[in-house]
Amino acid sequence: MLLILYIPLISASYLYENSTLITQTLFYEREGNPMYNLSVLTTQESYNQLDIKIEDLEKRQFHIPSEMEPFKSIYNDIVNPIEYSHYDYETLIDESPFKFNVIRVDTQETILSLFDIIVSELYSEFTVKIPTKYFFGLGERNQKGFRFKEGIYTLMAKDVPQLLEDGKQPGKGVYSSHPVYLMRERSGKYHVLFFKNSSPMDVVYKEDKLTFKYIGGILQLKLFLGDYDPETAVKLYHSYLGGWALHPFWAMGYHHSRWPIKSSEKLKEYVHNHKENDIPIDTIWSDIDYMNDRQIFSVDETRFHKSDFEEIQNQLGVNYIPIIDVAVGVKYGKQDKGFREGINLDIFLRSPNTGQRFRGNVWPGSSYFPDFFHPNCSTYWRTMIKHLYQSTNFSGLWIDMNEPTNFCDGECDLQSGGDKWNSTMDYTDINEDYKNNHIRFPYIPGVSPLEKMTLPPNLYHYGKYLHKDVHNLYGLQESYETYQAQKEIGKPLPFIISRSTFPGSGHFTQHWEGDNEASYTFLYLSVGSTMQFNIFGIPMVGADVCGFLDNTTPNLCARWVQLGSLYPFFRNHNNDRAKDQEFYSLGQDVYQAARRNIKLRYSIIKWYYSLFLRSNHTGTIFRPVFFEFNDDVNLFKDEVLDTQFLIGDELIATPILIENQTIRKAYFPKAYWYHFLSGSRLQKQEDPGLEHFIVCKYTDYVPLYIRGGSIILQQNITNVRSIKDLKNHFHAVIAIGEKDSFGTMIDLDEFSDQKILEKCDQSNCILNVNFSIQENKAEFTIVRADNGKPASYPLFINRLKIYGLSPSQNIKCSSNKIVECSYSNDNTFPYISIIELNEGIGLEFGETTDIFKLTLQFS
């Protein structure tokens, strides 16, 4: 029942303890009838973290249940915080009209004003006044541009491919809901605000105000105050979410998928074709083709043979990932194991109209949907994943259609069908507790009916949770159960790609950006989307390279492989109606661009993976450039925000994203910058930030530049067909900056999931690589980051490529390993020095008690 649409504030009472506001109770009245009594509870969870919770005193509104999984594993709400002597914030309340203000103490800037609060059973809203227009987040949306722009935006997980965000109704949110943003304050400091609510919602952005309109749940805001480094606030948010999951090393390699690949023989053929064309590949994927008549958890064993899966993984050395949709087809009844187990455990959702099992329609036809709130659903989901593993020996899993998607708008016509299951009464038992009346909403986020292509909002989940309140949690719950199932079958580092996500999903899963379009628009917007999900706490993310829907073109695919080779998650995938887009099937330009850029990725892939390890489950990898140069206002221009990015803090990429372009302008902030492959210096530290013209043909390497003061250990990738072919032989690319140069590498001899878990995730396996210059000599050292001791496993450095080193007539080398080296300089400006180490440098545990040190003497 709708209780209120607008309620004027009549009076307010406050409870203070030691001059700190503990509780504020608001009494509302309309036409003499008492309405919700609200409590406003602020919890100073830390000196830089504040929780604001507004709910009715009788707790009738939905709240995400913290006592059950997966929520208790991720949301680190602090109930009894310790007291600090200093807080970065203070709160101030205006009583008439009510306004809740948060002020940053050191700058005295009001960074959050909360007002115009309306609370009712079926409609609530609040407004926040924001300090600047520079904020980023509130997804998932296919928006061409990284910065949030004025408009009205819907956050509701929906399967709406190719839908472009324009800030207008009807709503155009897609697969995930992330009601969180990163804000740059007027002072240049940053904070993250998370609205902890899983209801469908609209966010209206106009001038300096954001209004959130939603249809259920409490108003709970989590505020994380950082500093001038935006990464600080983002890391606080990620820590609150429990941190993101570490993926296996092999997942950094190239992934290939195609809908359809109709047999395991064809899977092997695709792998062979990549290897024969000298294109590295580490994972082959199956869409729904491998299933028996699209029944999830089944395998069509007449076309897909277990012996082939074993050959793919053991003889061909490639990983295998199949798709799992979420809906269970009913047409085979109990002949199908997924259906039979679900009936026996009674875990399928039920209809609010009849109390029978809710029937939707997905790829297998008439379908039931698991209820992840049901206590038996964990047993069901994990049992079925183990069953699929026995048939395929999969390396990881791809979970799709988990918004959840339903091809009917709500429940399919109960009178249609004629499926086999209709005649079997034990499948149609009724549970009266699940019946529920239709809900008449005074406001519908996104305008379109809430049940459009999904489940009805009045459907009950186990525990009497309405679907309207938990819709956006469905993908998160499935991700958790899939993660736990992989753990139970012995996967040390479960790898999952999920389409639907919610804050905290990154603790269990990775993400791809859904069913994109083969167009320059989707190529362009993928940069912003990938950076968004790094902020959201899912850094292992990427878009389908060359586009999933429609036919790609050779030029588009060449540009996309240049960009995509730098995504954290790098996969080529397209649909059953599009032409082939394997890189070797689109002509010589695409083939050359693919070989070059994929091999470039593999040459730095161990360094790239070290970024995830050194971040220790929090923070961003694929990042906006302003994350390292916050005081440069030019970096907040849309043409920079949308088209340039950092990988770690060492590399900046400037891909070409516009059709028919081969030259672009790119802005480089104040620093030394060198072309990563050639070593040519773009600008010096004393130069201001400058624009440069970048030339990139369709067959070229992606434009990539290394920052002065950085070291990247790169590998020779001749004859490399997968990450298993990479040895521990490197050459060091050293970019001279103002001070010492620094980099990281991984102290392992082999990169199995188990070894990474033990040595890197549960311990520290990072090596610090340093190059320092003092007058006429330089020192190059490699030590363990945790204790400053030598590396534990063999590591071979064959060459130093030093960018920006002043020329020298001669360089002498000395170390505890080798004393001879050869030196060359190409005598061009800037100076690029190549130092070849005659026999390589080996670092082996126990071979020396000293740290590795190479001294260069200039004369």
CORBELDA-V646085 format. One line per field, one symbol per residue. phi: phi as a letter, one per 20 degrees, with the letter a starting at -180 (. if undefined). psi: psi as a letter, one per 40 degrees, with the letter a starting at -180 (. if undefined). Layout:
phi = ???
psi = ???
//
This chain:
phi = .febdbcffebbdcddclmdfebcddddbblmdfdgedddddcefafcbcdcccbffeleefcfffecfeffedeefdfcffedfbcfccdcdeebffbddddfffdlefebcdbleccbfcbbbbccedfbeecbqlcdbedepeffdgqccddbfbecfmeefcmceffcfdgcccfbbddeeffnecbdddeebdfgbdcddbldcddecbdrnfecddddedcfegfffffffffgenmefeefffffffdcbbddcebfffgfffffffffeldgbcbdddeffffelmefmdcfffdcdgfffffgeeeemcecceecededfdfelffeffffffffeldefdffecnfffddbcgfngbdcfdfeffeffffffffffffffeclgebcddcldfeecfeenffgfeeonfgffedffedfddffefbffdeefbcgnmfgfeflbeffefeegnmeffgedgfefffffffffffffffeoefcgdcddeecbgogffccdbdeneedfbfffgffffffffgffffncfebaeffmnedmefcgfffffffffffdggdccdbbdfdefgcgfeddofffgfffgffffggffdfffgffffffflmcoddecffffdcfeefffefgfegeccbddmdedddcfecdfmecccecddffrfccffeenfeebdffffgceceddbefeefffccdegndcceddfdfmedaffeeeedcceeddfcfcfdbbcbdebebdfgfffgfedeebcdededcccdclebccdccbffebmeffecgbddebdddeneffcfbcddbaedbcdbdcbcemddfecdddeegcmdddcgnfbeeffbddddeb
psi = hhdidhhihdiiiihihfehhdhhhhhiihfehhahhihhhhhgdiefhhhhhhiidefeihihheeiiedeedhghhdgiihieiieiiihhhdhihhhihhhddefhhehhhafhhhadehiiiihhidiegihagahighgidihiiahhhghhiggiehhheeiiiifiadihggiihhhideeiiihhhhgheiiiihhhhbfihhhhifiiihhhhhhhaaehdddddddddddeeiiihiiddeeahhhihhiheidddddddddddddefhihehiihaedeihffhieihgeddhhddddddddddefiihhiihidihiedeaedhddddddddefeiiihedeeihhhahadeahiihiheehdedddddddddddddddefidaihhiffdihheigahiheeibeidddehdeefihhddeiiiihhhehhhedihdehfaiidehhihefhidddedeedddddddddddddddeehdghhhhidhiihedeediaiifagiigidddddeddddddddddefgdgiiihheidiihiidddddddddddeeidhhhhhiieeiihfideeeiddddddddddddddddedddddddddedfeiiidhiidedegdehddeeidddddeiiihaedihigihehhehehihihhihihhihdddehhdiideiihiiihhhhideiihhhihhheihhhiihfheheideehafhiihhhhhadaiiiiiihgidifidddddddddeahehhhhihihhbeiihhihiiddeeiiieihhhheihhhhehiiidihiiiiedieiiihihefihihhhhhhhdeihhhhhedieiihhhhhhi.
//
